[in-house]
Amino acid sequence: MDYASPPRSIRIEQASLDDLEELYELERKCFGGDAYTRSILRLLLIDPSSIPLKAVNAEGELVGSAIGRIEKIGGRILGRVYTLDVRPDFRRRGIGAALLKRLEEEFRRLGCEKVVLEVAVDNEPAISLYKSLGYEFISRLKDYYGRGRDAYRAEKDL
Ligand SMILES: CC(C)(COP(=O)(O)OP(=O)(O)OC[C@H]1O[C@@H](n2cnc3c(N)ncnc32)[C@H](O)[C@@H]1OP(=O)(O)O)[C@@H](O)C(=O)NCCC(=O)NCCS
């Protein structure tokens, strides 16, 4: 499958504060009690360093989202992926990959050297997606999501 574009009938657009409630609902569907809170999502949506994206179907429903952020660390400009969510009934259609590729394009355009992200070590769908897009798993972060819940840090040069 070619992930450069989303599947036909799905549009990827910039998200805004107007999408907060729907984004929060989607985040809860994807992560339950581990979802970002509404106030963190709000901060991410209004932060000028953020790149908030949404995937919308032909009926105008929100079916996916991704939020990235430009960060300067030690004089280097990085793109960090904060969220990547696809509505459960729209998975395995290339939407997650298309959202991530769009974020990567934006990061590249804004001068980022690489993309960094964290993912729970047991999140097989996300790990498979990142591997399929060329991410390298560089370290394991102990207790990153709470006691006994480790993460991998993954990176991709742009
Ligand atoms: C991870 C997630 C975003 C993937 O979204 P998606 O739209 O289903 O992914 P895509 O259809 O673009 O998948 C692209 C590739 O990733 C891999 N992949 C995705 N889901 C997979 C799964 N459940 N099992 C194995 N591989 C998977 C496959 O290689 C897939 O290609 P293929 O379908 O041709 O085999 C989605 O499962 C999700 O929202 N999960 C809950 C939230 C989450 O965990 N987000 C990531 C946080 S780090």
The ligand as an SDF file (V2000), in Angstrom:
LIG
                    3D

 48 50  0  0  0  0  0  0  0  0999 V2000
   -1.4900    2.4720   15.9920 C   0  0  0  0  0  0  0  0  0  0  0  0
   -2.6400    3.0080   15.1260 C   0  0  0  0  0  0  0  0  0  0  0  0
   -2.5570    4.5230   15.0950 C   0  0  0  0  0  0  0  0  0  0  0  0
   -2.4730    2.4520   13.6970 C   0  0  0  0  0  0  0  0  0  0  0  0
   -3.4480    3.0870   12.8700 O   0  0  0  0  0  0  0  0  0  0  0  0
   -4.0120    2.3650   11.5380 P   0  0  0  0  0  0  0  0  0  0  0  0
   -4.7130    3.4110   10.7500 O   0  0  0  0  0  0  0  0  0  0  0  0
   -4.7640    1.1510   11.8980 O   0  0  0  0  0  0  0  0  0  0  0  0
   -2.6390    1.9370   10.8290 O   0  0  0  0  0  0  0  0  0  0  0  0
   -2.4250    1.6930    9.2660 P   0  0  0  0  0  0  0  0  0  0  0  0
   -3.6440    1.0900    8.6550 O   0  0  0  0  0  0  0  0  0  0  0  0
   -1.9140    2.9540    8.6820 O   0  0  0  0  0  0  0  0  0  0  0  0
   -1.2820    0.5870    9.3070 O   0  0  0  0  0  0  0  0  0  0  0  0
   -0.0760    0.7250    8.5770 C   0  0  0  0  0  0  0  0  0  0  0  0
    0.8090   -0.4780    8.8710 C   0  0  0  0  0  0  0  0  0  0  0  0
    1.1200   -0.5360   10.2780 O   0  0  0  0  0  0  0  0  0  0  0  0
    1.1330   -1.9130   10.7210 C   0  0  0  0  0  0  0  0  0  0  0  0
   -0.0130   -2.1770   11.6080 N   0  0  0  0  0  0  0  0  0  0  0  0
   -0.9950   -1.3130   11.9370 C   0  0  0  0  0  0  0  0  0  0  0  0
   -1.8660   -1.9070   12.8000 N   0  0  0  0  0  0  0  0  0  0  0  0
   -1.4040   -3.1650   13.0130 C   0  0  0  0  0  0  0  0  0  0  0  0
   -1.8610   -4.2660   13.8020 C   0  0  0  0  0  0  0  0  0  0  0  0
   -2.9900   -4.1880   14.5480 N   0  0  0  0  0  0  0  0  0  0  0  0
   -1.1530   -5.3990   13.7930 N   0  0  0  0  0  0  0  0  0  0  0  0
   -0.0150   -5.5000   13.0580 C   0  0  0  0  0  0  0  0  0  0  0  0
    0.4730   -4.5060   12.2620 N   0  0  0  0  0  0  0  0  0  0  0  0
   -0.2080   -3.3440   12.2600 C   0  0  0  0  0  0  0  0  0  0  0  0
    0.9820   -2.7410    9.4560 C   0  0  0  0  0  0  0  0  0  0  0  0
    2.2950   -2.8960    8.9070 O   0  0  0  0  0  0  0  0  0  0  0  0
    0.1480   -1.8190    8.5970 C   0  0  0  0  0  0  0  0  0  0  0  0
    0.2360   -2.1140    7.2210 O   0  0  0  0  0  0  0  0  0  0  0  0
   -0.7670   -3.2170    6.5850 P   0  0  0  0  0  0  0  0  0  0  0  0
   -2.1560   -2.9010    7.0830 O   0  0  0  0  0  0  0  0  0  0  0  0
   -0.5880   -3.0130    5.1110 O   0  0  0  0  0  0  0  0  0  0  0  0
   -0.2820   -4.5440    7.0870 O   0  0  0  0  0  0  0  0  0  0  0  0
   -4.0350    2.5380   15.6640 C   0  0  0  0  0  0  0  0  0  0  0  0
   -3.9830    1.1420   15.8860 O   0  0  0  0  0  0  0  0  0  0  0  0
   -4.4650    3.2160   16.9450 C   0  0  0  0  0  0  0  0  0  0  0  0
   -5.0870    4.2920   16.9280 O   0  0  0  0  0  0  0  0  0  0  0  0
   -4.1500    2.5970   18.1140 N   0  0  0  0  0  0  0  0  0  0  0  0
   -4.5270    3.1670   19.4170 C   0  0  0  0  0  0  0  0  0  0  0  0
   -3.7500    4.4260   19.6940 C   0  0  0  0  0  0  0  0  0  0  0  0
   -2.2460    4.1710   19.6900 C   0  0  0  0  0  0  0  0  0  0  0  0
   -1.7600    3.1890   20.1960 O   0  0  0  0  0  0  0  0  0  0  0  0
   -1.5120    5.1380   19.0760 N   0  0  0  0  0  0  0  0  0  0  0  0
   -0.0720    5.0950   19.0050 C   0  0  0  0  0  0  0  0  0  0  0  0
    0.4980    5.6600   20.2520 C   0  0  0  0  0  0  0  0  0  0  0  0
    2.2590    5.5680   20.3360 S   0  0  0  0  0  0  0  0  0  0  0  0
  1  2  1  0
  2  3  1  0
  2  4  1  0
  2 36  1  0
  4  5  1  0
  5  6  1  0
  6  7  2  0
  6  8  1  0
  6  9  1  0
  9 10  1  0
 10 11  2  0
 10 12  1  0
 10 13  1  0
 13 14  1  0
 14 15  1  0
 15 16  1  0
 15 30  1  0
 16 17  1  0
 17 18  1  0
 17 28  1  0
 18 19  1  0
 18 27  1  0
 19 20  2  0
 20 21  1  0
 21 22  1  0
 21 27  2  0
 22 23  1  0
 22 24  2  0
 24 25  1  0
 25 26  2  0
 26 27  1  0
 28 29  1  0
 28 30  1  0
 30 31  1  0
 31 32  1  0
 32 33  2  0
 32 34  1  0
 32 35  1  0
 36 37  1  0
 36 38  1  0
 38 39  2  0
 38 40  1  0
 40 41  1  0
 41 42  1  0
 42 43  1  0
 43 44  2  0
 43 45  1  0
 45 46  1  0
 46 47  1  0
 47 48  1  0
M  END
$$$$
